[in-house]
Amino acid sequence: MAKIEPLVQDFLAQKKIAVVGVSDKRETGCNLNYKKFKAAGYQVYAVNPRITTYDGDPCYPDLKSLPEKPEAVFILASPRVTEQIVRQCVELGVKHVWMHCMMGTRPGLATSISSVSPEAVRLCRENGIAVIPGSCPNQFLKPDFAHGMMRGLWRAFGFLNVD
């Protein structure tokens, strides 16, 4: 099993990131990730087919609608949506994908609150896309106390290893 840190460093080295799953209905982890990426100086694109703006910025219905190709895509959505987004990543030539899961990267953990789709992970790997199947950028990009604690716990329990 590989450690997640090199994949995270590679993902965070990209400067144009699409964030799929932002919401205007309630504050979500996806919204927090969008804001943290933006505050850290990334060019960030909000993606949600239901809304046209998010946090004062344009929001796009899908990756194909973005004004430029993202270098990386973060997904916090249902696994069915994750599969659709990964198919778009393949078509566009995106090479970095992060699928959110609050409980680390262990397959089967927290399946009801995970964006990870085994089919989408397979598609990424078959198409040369560096994939992080789980965890959360908030645990790595200037983490607050709670996210730092989660990162430490998941590392201690081996939940941050990638198959």
N, C-alpha and C positions, 0 to 999 in steps of 0.2 A: 504494500500500500504506500502510495506517495503522500507526502505532506501537502497541505493546501497552500502554505505560504508562498512557494514560487509561482503558483497559478494566480494567487491574489496580487502579488507584486507585478506580474505581467499584465493582468487586467487593469490595475490602477495606473500603469504606465501609459495607457491609452488616454487620449485627451478629448475625444468626441464620444459621448456615451448616451445611448437611448435608454430611457427608463420606462419600461412597459408596466402599466397598471396603476398609474397615479389616479387619485380619486378626488372628486369635488364633493362627495357625500359625507366623508368623515376623514379624520386624520389616520393615516395608515403608515406602516413601515416603508412602503414604497414612496410615499410623500416625503418622509424623513430622508430617505436615501437621495431622492431628487435634490432636496435642499442642501444636503451635505456635499454632494458632488458639485453643485453649483457654487456653494460657498468656498470650496477648495480650488476653484478656478477652472473646472472642467467646462467644456461646451456640452450642455445637457439638452436633450430633446425629450419632452414628455409625450407618451404614447397612450392613448385610450380612445377607442372609436366613439364613445358616448359624449365626449366633451371637445370643445374647440380651443379653450384656453385653460391653462393651469398656472396658478401662482403668478399671473400677469404675463405669462409666456404663451406662445402658440402651443397647442396640443394637437398631435397628429393621429389619424385613425389607425395607421400601421407603419411599418418601417419603410415601405415603398414610397410613402408620401413625404418622408423627410426631405428637407432641402439639400442635404448631402448625406453620403453613406456614413453611418456611425462606425467607429473603430471597435466598439464594444457595446453589448446589450445586456442590461440587467432586467430580469423578469420577476415580477411578483404578481402572479395571476394563477388561474387554475391550470393544472397540467395539460388540459386540452388546448388552452390558449398557448401554453409554452410550446407545444408541438407546432402550432401554426406559425408562431414567431420564429422558431428555429428553421422551419422550411423557408421563411423569408430571408433569414440570415444566410442560408445556403445559396439562395438565388442571388443575393446581393454581394456575396463574398466577405461577409463579416467573419472575423476570425477569433472573437472572444465573446463567450456567453456565460452569464452567471445566473443560475436559477435559485431563487430564494428558498430556504427552509430554515425555520427558527431553530431546529434541533440539530444543527451540524450537517454532516454529509453522509451519515450512515444510512444506507437504503432501508426503507421501511419505517424509519422513525418519523413520527408526526405526519403520517400520510394525509391526514385530513386538513393539515395546515401547511402543505408544501406545494411549491410550484414545480417541483422536480417530476419529470416524466421519463421513465426508463427509455421509451421510444425516442424522445427528444435527445437524451444523452447519447444514445446509439447513433442517431443522425449526426450529431456534432462530431463524434469521434470518427465516423466513417467519412466525414467531409473535411477533416483537418481543422476543425474548430476547437480551440482550447476551451474546455467547459469546466465550470465549477458547479457541481450538482448539489447545492445546498449551502448552508451558512448564510451570512449576511454581510454586505460591505460595511454596515455600521459597526461591526465588531473589529474592523481593521482600519477604517478611515477616521482618525481622531475619535476613537470610541468614548462614549460617556461611561460613567461608572457601571451601569447595568450591562451594556454591551461588552465592556472590558471583562466583567465578571463572567458573562456567558462564554466568551472566547476562552478564558482560562479553564472553565469547567469542561467545555467541549474538548479542549486539547487534552486535559487530564484523563478524560474518559475515552479518548481515542476517536471522538466523533468528528474530528477535523481531518481525517485521512481520506484520501480519494482513491477509489478502486480503479 
